[in-house]
Amino acid sequence: MASLGPSARCIVLSVVALLLSQQALAVENEGEKKLTEKPGLFKSITNPPCSYCIVQHRKGLIKKADRVVAWLRSSHDGGAIPLRHMLAAPRVINDTYGIFFYDPDGGYVSAFERSPGYKHTYEFHGWRGGVMVVKANDGSLVSALTGEIFKGPRKGQRLKRIPNMVTDWQHWLSLHPKSVAYQLFDGKKYPLAPLPTEQSQDASESMGKIDARLKPFINVIGVESGGKSKAFPLDVEEQPSVFTDTVDGQPIVVFWYGPTKTAVAFSSVLDGQTLTFSLNEKGPETAPFTDQETGTSWTLAGRAVDGKLLGKELKWVNSIQCHWYAWSSEYPATQLHQEAK
């Protein structure tokens, strides 16, 4: 380049700078997730009238094996939403108890706190990286899995999860018969829809490169703590199981209940004491777990129903049960739980 004149050198330097800029843009775009927008495809429900689980159960509209999303730590002993009756058609519920997003493609239901004063409501918007996206009434775009606002006036903020799990109606009813539910009336007020069994074409087309550490559609429970994340691959066996680990130094226990294919994550620390959990083979079906330190029996919802810690509740940790591809898409740096050998 030393033999070139000043004008020629400027041209060469400009071309090099342009190529480097294009290369950097290509790398940046390569890391972006494809956003497929389908606003209006589903219509959300806002503030449906409330009732009680036992009252709605008497109507015979909800089957014993119907999947429900249940919130665990609130007044009225928690509550449950049957997916077929309330979430499969609208995909989004905006309510006083929380904001609920149902993403059958990603294999999850997420639950978040409502905004103060009901300032923000949400509608289905599309998919990004195979994961459902919702849009707030202020234009913000949100990952339905993480609650992260990735575009719009509140970009960088996150919705706050509320303790929840996905289980069967009958099992939840046996644990919390006095909990709340939504009023189903005669079963015709809200559109009833079957739960999808295959991934939609739009979600599939928006998927990027999938983390090959696990098969894409294997179920996991992903746990967050202190900015770190870890995925627990879930056993498909019918028997209950207990998984223990740490996430960012926090002791974690995952209760897995095979009959309802439900996983829930809690902190193993209660009142300053670290508990060691195992299966409670002699306990009732509704309390299949026990801790070695006190012999207390625990339900799938993390409540002590017998023993020295009767009445205590384990602290639910930020987590969600979903397909591996969805979790790893939103948490690419996630670790994997490894069973001790």
Secondary structure, DSSP 8 states (H G I E B T S, - for coil): -TTS-HHHHHHHHHHHHHHHHHHHHHHHHHHS--EEE-TTSS--EES--EEEHHHHHHTT-S-TT-EEEEE-SSGGG-EEEEIIIIITTTSEEE-SS-EEEEETTTTEEEEE---GGG---EEEEEEETTEEEEEETTS-EEETTT-BEEESTTTT-B--B--EEEEEHHHHHHH-TT-EEE--TTTTSS-------S--HHHHHH-----TTS-TT-EEEEEEETTEEEEEE---SSS-EEEEEEETTEEEEEEEEGGGTEEEEEESEETTEE--EEE-TTS-TT--EEETTT--EE-TTSBEEESTTTT-B--B-SEEEEEHHHHHHH-TT-EE-----
